[in-house]
């Protein structure tokens, strides 16, 4: 049902008229991987598809992301990175570390600023996934370097390393630090709503995680820290708002799903109605500003 809703939103936004087939393909694959992320790791202790549904709802409320093929590709790679990385269970899982960071590195071809997240990912691999060792760390570095080694061979053949140099110089570009004038009113409203939803999900999980397995608790801690970091960076470096907010969407979706699926008090039921109505209104507003 939610996928039908998402397709309708994409069609209204201009999927056919604007020829956004690549972006839509990435969106569909991202939704599928979010469902797999939930199924493989049993993120919600009851049978529920709310993780992928929350992802679809949050994504459709951010219609301004639809035309951006680089953001769509990077978000897909980020989800793929999480799916593979969460398969690791110990400090000997070098193959998992290699392939996870290989996918992340492929995504960095579109968004090299993902390097800002690397220290956090390695820290969370140690504290939450308990799989960081010199072997897995070396494997992750090898995964990160592999696409660039291949690219360097091609550039060596072309005798021109300027594209790679220019690519990495983007990491040091902080010319628009805290310049939120780059953001539209719709983007600012969406950012505020996503902050509230992420904070709601984090607080709820801290208070009600006792029924989950220890590993699931650690995974939600991973989501929480990456969501917080993404949201902070989104206003610190507003020129990269779109991609950073797409990361925050991915990490907020499980937190929101956990809150909706496992609460049943009068207050939380009212909160659910408010969230649904708020996201519908936000989707309508985003459609209005986009069209």
N, C-alpha and C positions, 0 to 999 in steps of 0.2 A: 504493500500500500504506500509506504513512504517513498519507494523508488518511483512509483507512478507519479506521486506528488512532485518529486525532484525533476522528473522528465518534463512535466508540465511547466515548471518554473523555468527550466532551460529553454523550452520552446518559446515561452512568452518573452524571455530575454533576447532571443534572436539566434538560437542554435542553428536553424536552417538558413536564415537570411544572412547571418554574419559568418557562416561556415566555421563554427567553433568545434569541429569534429575531433580534432586532436585533444583539445581541452576536455571535451565531454568524455572521450575515451579514458583519459587519465582519471577523471572523476569517478567513472564507473568502476575502474580497477581499484581505485582508492577505497571506495565503499565496500567492494568485495574483500579487500585485504583487512579492512577494519572488522568485518564479520569474522574472518579467519583469526584475527588477533584475539577476538573474544572467545571463539570456539576452542582454540588451541590452549589458551591459558586459563579458561573458565573464569573470566574477570568478574562475572556476577554469579553468585552461588545458586541461583535459581535459573531455570531455562528462560532465556530472554534474548531478544534481538535488539535491545535498547541501545547497545553501544553503536551499532551501525545506524540505527534510526536517529540517534542523537547527532551523529556525524552528519547525516543527510540534512537534518533540520538546521544545524548550525551553519553548514555550508551554503544552503539555499538562502539563508538570511544575509549572506555576504555575496550578493550577486555581482558586486563590483570586481570580484576575483575571476569571474567566468571568462573574460576575454584574455587573461594572462596565461599564455601557454607555458612560460618558464616556471611560474608559480605552481601551476598544475603538475608539471613534471617533477619539480622538487618535492612537492607534498607527497606524490606517489612514491618517490625514492625514500623519503623519510619514513613513511609507513612500512615500506618493504624492509628498511633498516631495523625498525622495531620488531617486526615479525620474526626476522632471522635472529636478531640479538637475543630476544627472549627465549630462544630455543636452547641457549647456553645454560648449563647447570653447575659447572665447576671450572676450576682454573686451568683445566686441560683442554677446554673446547676451543682450540686454535682455529679450526675450520669455521666454526660459527663466527668467531671474531673477524676472521679474514673476509668472509663473504658479506657479513653485515656492513663492514666499513668499505668494502668494495662498492656495494650499492650506494652508500652515502657519498662516496667519492664520485661516482657517475653523476649523481645529482648535483655535486658541487661544480660540475661543468656549467650548470645554469645559474648556480648561486654559490659562489666561492666563499661567501661570508659564513657558511656553515662551520668554518674553522673556529668561529667564536664559541661554538658549542662543544668542541672536542674536549677541553679540560673537564667540563661538566659530565660528559658522557663517560669518560674514563673514571671519574670519581664515583659516579653512580654504578658503573660496572663493578667497582670494588665494594661499595657499601651496600648496594641494593641487590645486585645480581650475583655478587660474591664469585666473580669469575675473572678478576683481574690478576694477572701474574706477568712476569717478564715475557713468557711465551705468548700469552694472549695479547699483551700490549704490542709486542713485535709483530704479531700477525695482523693486528689492526693497522699498524703503520704500513705494513706491506700492502694491505687492501687499499689504503688511502693512496698509496703511490702508484699502484698498478696502472690505472687509466692514464696517469700523467707520464709514466714511462713510455707507454704506447704512443701517446701524443708527442712526446719529445723525439721519438724515432722518426715520426712523420715530419716534424719541424726541422730535424737535422737533415733529412732528405731535401727539404725545401730551402735549407740554409737561411732560415728566418725564425728566430725565437721570440720575436716581438709579440705575437698573440699571447703566448704563455706568460711573458713578463707583464703585459698589460692586464691579463686576467688576475694575477696574484696581487698586483698593485691596488686592485679594488678593495682588498682587505683593509688597507690603511686609509681609505676614503671616509672621513668623518666630517665632511664639510657641512652636513645638515644636522649636526648634533642638536637634539631637542627642538628642532624647528617644526613644531606641529602645525604651522601654517601650510605645510605641504599636504596636510590631510583635509579631506572634505568633511562637512558636518556629518554625513552619513557614516563615514569611516570612524569618526570620533564616537558617535553614538554606539556603533557596533562594538568598538573597543570597550566602552564603559559596560555594556551589557555582558560581554564575554568575561570581563574582570569579575563582575558580580556572580556569574554562573560558575566560574572556576573557583572563586572563593567559597561559594556555597557548597560545591562538591567536595572541596578539600576539608572544610570544617565538618561536614557531615561524615566524611570517611574517617577522620580522626576520632570522632565520637562513636562510630558504629562499626569499626573494623574487626571487632572481636570474633565475629562469626566466620571470618575468612581465613583461609590457610595462610601460613607465614609467607610463602612465596608471593601470593596474590597481594598481600599487604605491601611487600617490597616493590612490586610492580606499580602499585598505585602511588607509592612514594616517588618512583621514577617519573610517572606522569605529572605529579604535582610540581616537582622541582623544574621540570622542563617547561611546563605551562607558565610558571612564575617567571622563569628566565626569558621565555619568548615574549611575554607581555611587557616586561621591563625593557627589553631591547627594541620592541616595536615603537615605543615613544622616545627611546634614546637615539635610535637611528631611523627616523620616520621615512627616509628614502627607501628603506627595505621593509616597510610596514606590511605590504601585501604577503610576502613570503613568510615573514615572522608570524603574522596573524594566522596563516594557514597551519603552522606548527602548533600554535596555541589551540586551534580548533581540534586538531587530532588528539591532543592531550586532555582537553577539557571534556570531550565526548564521553570517555569512560567514567570520569568523575560525575558528570551530570547523569549518566545512565544509572550509576550505582545509587545515586540519591533518589531518582524517580522510582526505580524498581524495588527498593528495599525500605521505603518509608510509607506509613499508612495512617499517620495522625491527622487530625483536622487541619492543623497548621501546614503540614507538608502537602496535604491534598490541595489546600488552597494555593500553596506555592506552586504546585504542578500546573494548576489552571492558569495562574499568572504567567508562568514561564511559557506555556504553550501560546497563550494569547499575545504575550510580548514578542515571541519569535515570529508569529504570523504578522503582527503589525510591523516588525522590523523588516521582514521579507517584503511586505508591501511598500514600505518606505524605500528600501533599496531598489526595488523595481521601478518606482517612480523617479528616483534620481538617475537611474541608469538609462531609462527610456526617455 
